[in-house]
Amino acid sequence: MVAILGFTNVMQAHTINLTFTHYAGKQYVYVTTGKLDGEGKAVLAVPLKNNYAGISNFILTDDGGMDFVVNKENFLISCTEEQPNFDNTKYIVSAENDYLNNRAKTQRSLLEKAGMIRCGLQVYKKEDALYSALEKEQQTEIDVMLLLELAYNYFLKMKWNCWMKFINLSQLSNVVMAY
């Protein structure tokens, strides 16, 4: 099945090949409506004349959806799990979506560790030997987050960045909650 945005053919469009095997036959919305085939596949097409680049939203009408980056390229999104997430969704030939996934995984790991450190600092007294080790680890985590932010800012200067600004703003509350 091909969902085409506007009147064009797939040869004149950027294509996004979807494979969500768990959702075979389910209805979706992606600017237009459509239905995944019996194998859970669909091809979404963005006409070249639209020259669209940005955040795109794919919604399964009864089961949620996902955001991903469209950057004037053909790529594939694949997930065989019931609940698509950063860990089980694969993007093939999409550097921006790979970066997004890796950044989210790294950030989640750092935030989980920061939460554990924060809990440890609340449980132990300053006189306890473990307290100073936790403080040192907390500073290390802060340093790692700062280095990752520097790398991210460099990437912003080097690559198309509309989606990164969106992700940065949406994840800011998570970082604030961790510290």
KATA-V494272 format. One record per pair of residues at least 6 apart in sequence whose C-alpha atoms are under 6 Angstrom apart, sorted by the first residue. I is the first residue (numbers start at 1). J is the second residue. D is the distance in Angstrom with one decimal. If there is no record, write none. Layout:
BEGIN
[[I	J	D] [I	J	D]]
END
This chain:
BEGIN
[[1	42	5.0] [2	42	5.9] [2	43	4.6] [2	44	5.6] [3	44	4.8] [4	45	4.8] [5	46	5.6] [12	48	5.8] [13	45	5.6] [13	46	5.2] [13	47	4.0] [13	48	4.8] [14	45	5.6] [14	46	5.1] [14	73	5.7] [14	74	5.2] [15	44	5.6] [15	45	4.5] [15	74	4.8] [16	43	5.6] [16	44	5.0] [16	74	5.7] [16	75	5.1] [16	76	5.6] [17	43	4.5] [17	76	4.6] [18	41	5.4] [18	42	5.2] [18	76	5.9] [18	77	4.9] [18	78	5.9] [19	40	5.5] [19	41	4.5] [19	78	4.6] [20	40	4.8] [20	78	5.9] [20	79	5.1] [20	80	5.8] [21	39	5.7] [21	40	4.3] [21	80	5.2] [22	80	5.9] [22	82	5.7] [23	40	5.5] [24	36	5.6] [24	37	5.8] [24	38	4.9] [24	39	5.2] [24	40	3.6] [25	35	6.0] [25	36	4.9] [25	37	5.1] [25	38	5.3] [26	35	5.5] [26	36	5.5] [27	34	5.7] [27	35	4.3] [27	61	5.7] [28	34	5.3] [28	35	5.7] [28	59	5.4] [28	60	4.3] [28	61	5.3] [29	59	5.1] [30	58	5.0] [36	42	5.3] [53	70	5.2] [53	71	4.4] [53	72	5.9] [54	69	5.7] [54	70	5.4] [55	68	5.8] [55	69	4.8] [55	163	5.8] [56	67	5.6] [56	68	5.4] [56	69	6.0] [57	66	5.9] [57	67	4.5] [58	65	5.5] [58	66	5.5] [59	65	4.0] [69	97	6.0] [75	92	5.7] [75	93	5.2] [75	94	5.9] [76	91	5.7] [76	92	5.1] [77	90	5.7] [77	91	4.7] [78	89	5.7] [78	90	5.2] [79	89	4.8] [86	101	5.4] [111	178	5.9] [115	178	5.7] [124	131	5.9]]
END
